[in-house]
Amino acid sequence: MTKSRIPVLGLIVVAVVAFVAATPSTQMPQVSANDKHTCSIATIAGEWVFTTNTLYQQNGMLDGNALGTANYGYDGTLSGKYDWEGTSGFYPGNNYVGTVRVNPDCTGTISQHDVGSDVIVLQSIVIARNGQEIWGMFQDPTMDVGTFTLKRVNEPRD
């Protein structure tokens, strides 16, 4: 599936910054200098479900959405499955793998790819709500960009 692309990452970043700046403080948790909460891979280890909130092609057109699962291991590994629906059709049951890195300030990065594909998708994340949600944005090599939200299902299995 080949698409014509024009960079729009700057536009997406501006839109996200504008949304965050305009969001009332009652809807976003406030962090003060006195907060001592730190994060690690253990903060997110376990089972999660996710949905993409937006996905835009390089030309600014809405391209589709995904719904799926993610499993983060204590060793920084990632595996999961998702269904994809977009302008090019419906693609259920896509397996993916990757790695995740979590910083003490509760930000992090994910690098993932579909099993059988070498196309890497890079994601920036923020761990929120005391480790019960992950908010993120991504860009794939074809310049599709989007945002997503993960919600914790349960803690990791031993």
C-alpha positions in Angstrom: 0.0 0.0 0.0 1.8 3.1 -1.2 0.6 6.6 -0.4 1.7 10.1 -1.4 3.0 11.9 1.7 3.6 15.6 2.8 5.1 16.3 6.2 2.5 17.4 8.8 4.3 16.4 12.1 4.8 20.1 13.0 1.0 20.7 12.5 0.1 17.7 14.7 2.6 18.9 17.4 1.2 22.4 17.3 -2.3 21.0 17.6 -1.4 18.8 20.6 0.4 21.7 22.3 -2.6 24.0 21.7 -5.0 21.4 23.1 -2.9 20.9 26.2 -2.6 24.6 26.7 -6.3 25.1 26.4 -7.4 22.2 28.6 -8.7 23.3 32.0 -6.5 22.3 34.9 -9.4 20.3 36.4 -9.1 17.8 33.5 -5.3 17.5 33.7 -3.4 16.3 36.7 -1.0 18.9 38.1 2.5 18.0 39.2 4.4 20.2 41.7 8.1 20.4 42.5 7.2 18.5 45.7 6.0 15.4 43.9 8.5 12.6 44.3 6.8 10.1 41.9 9.3 8.4 39.6 8.7 5.8 36.9 10.5 2.7 35.6 9.6 -0.2 33.4 8.0 -1.8 36.5 5.5 1.1 36.4 4.0 -0.2 33.2 4.8 -3.9 33.2 1.6 -5.8 32.6 -1.4 -6.1 30.2 -3.0 -3.0 28.5 -5.7 -2.2 26.0 -5.4 0.7 23.6 -7.1 2.7 20.9 -5.7 5.3 18.5 -7.4 8.7 19.0 -6.4 10.1 15.7 -4.3 9.0 12.7 -3.4 11.4 9.9 -1.7 10.8 6.7 1.0 13.2 5.5 -1.5 15.0 3.4 -3.6 15.8 6.4 -6.4 13.3 5.7 -7.8 11.2 8.4 -6.6 7.7 7.6 -8.1 5.3 10.2 -8.0 3.8 13.7 -6.6 0.9 15.6 -7.8 -1.1 18.6 -5.7 -3.6 20.4 -3.7 -5.1 23.3 -0.2 -4.5 24.6 1.9 -6.6 27.0 5.0 -4.9 28.6 7.6 -7.1 30.2 9.9 -6.2 33.1 12.8 -6.6 30.6 11.5 -3.8 28.4 10.0 -6.1 25.7 6.6 -5.4 24.1 4.2 -7.7 22.3 0.6 -7.3 21.3 -2.1 -7.6 18.7 -4.3 -5.0 17.0 -7.1 -4.5 14.5 -6.7 -1.8 11.9 -9.5 0.0 10.0 -8.7 2.7 7.5 -9.4 4.1 4.1 -7.6 1.1 2.5 -9.8 -1.5 4.4 -10.1 -3.6 7.6 -7.1 -5.6 8.8 -7.8 -7.6 11.9 -5.3 -9.6 14.0 -2.0 -7.9 13.4 0.7 -9.1 15.8 3.5 -6.8 16.8 6.7 -6.8 18.9 9.1 -4.1 20.2 10.9 -2.5 23.0 10.0 0.2 25.5 12.2 2.5 27.6 10.8 4.4 30.6 12.5 7.4 32.1 12.3 8.4 35.8 10.2 11.5 34.9 7.5 9.1 33.5 8.2 9.8 29.9 9.5 7.2 27.5 9.8 5.8 24.0 8.6 2.7 22.2 10.0 1.1 19.1 7.7 -1.5 17.5 7.0 -3.3 14.3 4.5 -5.8 13.0 5.7 -9.4 13.0 7.1 -10.2 9.6 7.7 -6.5 8.8 10.8 -4.4 9.2 8.8 -1.1 9.2 9.6 0.5 12.7 7.1 2.8 14.3 8.5 5.2 16.9 6.3 6.4 19.8 6.7 9.0 22.5 4.8 8.2 25.7 3.8 9.8 29.0 2.8 7.6 31.9 -0.3 9.1 33.6 -2.8 8.5 36.4 -0.3 6.8 38.7 0.6 4.2 36.1 -2.9 3.3 35.1 -2.8 5.1 31.6 -0.2 5.7 29.0 -0.7 8.7 26.6 1.3 8.8 23.4 2.0 10.0 19.9 3.7 8.3 17.0 5.1 8.7 13.6 5.8 5.8 11.2 8.4 5.9 8.3 5.7 6.8 5.8 5.0 10.0 7.9 1.6 8.9 9.2 1.2 10.4 12.6 -1.3 9.9 15.4 -2.1 9.8 19.1 -3.2 6.9 21.3 -4.3 6.1 24.8 -3.6 2.8 26.7 -5.5 1.7 29.8 -4.1 -0.9 32.3 -5.9 -4.3 32.3 -3.9 -5.9 35.0 -0.4 -6.3 36.6 2.1 -8.7 35.0 1.9 -12.4 35.4 4.7 -14.1 37.2 
